[in-house]
């Protein structure tokens, strides 16, 4: 091997390691949980075009918009029950993860919500 080949291999290895590290940090931050107390102002459920499921969104006056969906990573499988249990005008202690990304139309995901004490 000549010096040029070794240099290219070393640069490629450093770039690959950087990408892996960046991806790992990004995933760790994305799945970090956040707890907030929020007042629900509305909710809706929109069916996907080909009937392959739906989007459940919860709108709040003080915490922004959330989605509720099942999560393999968080072991959450009762999203429809959670969506049905949340009511407009009520305050909830909401545990969520994820980011709001307007370009991708993605919202933080609620994994639990309990009625906030008065």
Buried (B, 14 or more C-beta within 10 A) or exposed (E): EEEEEEEEEEEEEEEEEEEEEEEEEEEEEEEEEEEBEBBBEEBEEEEEEEEEEBBBBBBBEEBBEBBBBBBEEBEBEEBBEBBEEBEEEEBBBBBBBBEEEEEEEEBBBBBBBEEEEE
